[in-house]
Amino acid sequence: GAHGATDDVIVLSPGGGVSIQDSAQDKVTITSSGITLRENNVDTIAIASGVVTIGSSTDKVTINGTSGITIKENNADTISMVNGVVTIGSATDQVEINGTSGITIRENNVDTITLAGGVVDIGDTSNEHVEIDSNGMKVKDGSTVLATFATDVTLGEVASSKRNIFIDADSGIKIRNNTTELASFGTDMVIGEVASGKRNILIDTDAGMS
C-alpha cells in the first residue's frame, strides 16, 4: 500500500518491527520481543520469551515451556497442567489429578476425597473420615480406627482398655475389652471372661446353663 496507509499493507518501522495488516485493527506484528496477532482491535495471540498466550487478559490460555499450561476464565485460573499434574478449580475448591499421588478433591480448602494407591478416603483425613480399600471399609478419627467392615465387623476402637464389639461371620458376636472376650454369642453363649481366676456363665444350646 501507499506510504502511511493502514489497510492491506506491510509496515516496516525502525525499532518497531514488521506489521502485516489488513487494517490497523487486524494485523500480525513481529518485533524483537515477540509476535502478536490482533483481531477486531484486540490482541488475541501473543508469542514472547517462549510463552504463547491465546485470548484476552481475563479469558485466555497460556502455554509456558517451564510452568505448563494454564486456562484462565473470568480472570481466574480455572485449569492448569504442570509437570504431569492437572488442577481444575481454584486454590480452595479444586480437583487435582496427579500421575504419582492420585486424585484429590478439595472443598472449602479441605481435601475431602482422595484416591491413591487403591485407597479411597472420604472426609478430612486429619479428623473423621471413611477409608475404603480392597480389604474393606474403616471409619476413622485421624489415624484411630473406630469401626471396620470387611468379612468380619468391628465396632469400637481395638486398643488397651477400649471396649468394642466384634462380629465374626462364622462364630457370632463378641463383646471385648481390647481383644479380650467379655461375652460371646454364637451357637453357645458365654457371659464373662474365660480365663484362669475369672468367673463366667456358659449357656450351651444342648446341655443348658453352667
Protein Blocks (a to p, Z undefined) as FASTA:
>chain_A
ZZhiaghpadddehkapaddfblklccdddfkbccddeehiafbdceehiaceddfklcc
dddfknopaddeehiafbdceehiaceddfklccdddfknopaddeehiafbdceehiac
edjfklccddddfkbccddehjbcfbdcdfbccedjddehiacddddfknopaddehjac
fbdcdfbccedjddehiacddddfknopZZ
